[in-house]
Amino acid sequence: MRIPPRITMLGGAAALLSALLVGGPVAAPATAAAAAVGDICYSDLPSQAHDTLELIENGGPFPYPQDGTVFQNREGILPAHSTGYYHEYTVKTPGSPTRGARRIVTGDSPQEDYYTADHYASFDLVDHGC
């Protein structure tokens, strides 16, 4: 089961409040971040995400100058790694006059691809086997 990020964040706030009022341990923020990453089958991705993953596999050419830039993981949702580990790519949104909110973020490990449809508020690890 996937826990929506808003609930995860509320859970962390509740744990902090409980610790302050009653005393006791506070859960580490990393556990909340790890819970915010779900998974998605490759076959369930929108067709535009398939196109983006194919471009990544082929090394481009990419439609936007921002594609391939370092993703900083400022939200702290993806597993922690050094700067430069993650890179982001645009997933086209039909009818959108801008880049839209959809992205693929890749890690340095083979087939470590994350999909976000909400501009980094949540991520799903792409399962390439289904």
N, C-alpha and C positions, 0 to 999 in steps of 0.2 A: 504494500500500500504506500502510496506517495503522500507525504505530508506537505500541504501548501506552505510556502515560505512565511506567509502572514501568521499562520498558526504557530510555526516553529519560533518565530520571533516573539510572539506573545508568551509562549512557553518559557523562553529564556528570561523574559521580563518577570514572569510569575515566580520563577525560581530565585531570581535576584531579590524580589520583594520579600519572599518567604524567608530567605537567608537574613535579610536585614531586620525583619520583624521578629523572627523566632530564633534565628541563629542556625548555622548549619552550612553545609557545602553548597557551592554554586557550580552548576554544570559548566564545563569548558565550552566556549563559543564554537569550537571546531565541530563538536557533535551536532550542533544545530545546523551548521553549514553542510555537513555531510548528509544530513537528512533531507536537505532541500534539493538534492540531485536525484532525479528519478531516472527512468530509462524509457526508451522508445525503440520499437522495431524499425529497422531501415525501411521496411515496406509501408510503415505507417506515416513516414515523413511526407510532407507535401512534395510534389514533383519538382518544384524549384529548389528544394534542398538537395534532391538527387543531382540536379544540374550543378549546384555549387560543389558538392562532394566530388563530382567528376572533374570539375575544373581544378580543384585542389590536387587530386590524384595526378592530373596531367601537368601541373605547374602553371596553369593559366591558359590563356590570358584572362584577367579578371576585369569585370565591368566597372569597378569603382576603385579610385586610387587608395582608399582606406583598406581594401582587401589585402590580407597578409600582414597587416601591422600587428605589433605586439599587443595582446590583451592583458591588461594589468591585474585582473581579478580583484578590483577594489571592493566589490561587493562581498568577497570572501566566501562565495557559495561553492566554487570549485575547490578541489583539494589544493592545499598550499604547496607552491613550488616557487623557485626563483624566477625573477623577472626574465622574460624571454621564452619561458616554457610554453606559453599559450599564444596562439595567433587567431585573429578573428576574420571572418569572411561574411559578406552580405548574402542573404537568401532573398532574392527578389520577391516583392509583394505585388501581385497583379493589381493594377489600377492606382497604386500609390505614386504620388509625384516625387517622393523622397526615397531614401534607401529603405524606409519602413523599419520595423522593429525586429525582424527575424534575422538570426545569425547562426552560423556554425562557428564554434570555437574549437580549435584543434590543440591537442597536447603533443608533446614530443614522442610519446609511445605510439606504436603502430595502431591504427584504427581507434585512437582515443579522440573521438569526435563528440562534441556536445551540441545540442540544438536548443535554441531559445527562441520562443515566439513572442516574448514580452520584454525585449531589450534588457536582458540580463537579470530580470527579477527572479527567474527560475531557469533551470537547465535540466535536460534529459540526456543521458549518455546513450549514444546511438549503438544499438545492438546490430551489428552487420550480419549476424547469422540468422536473422528471421525477417 
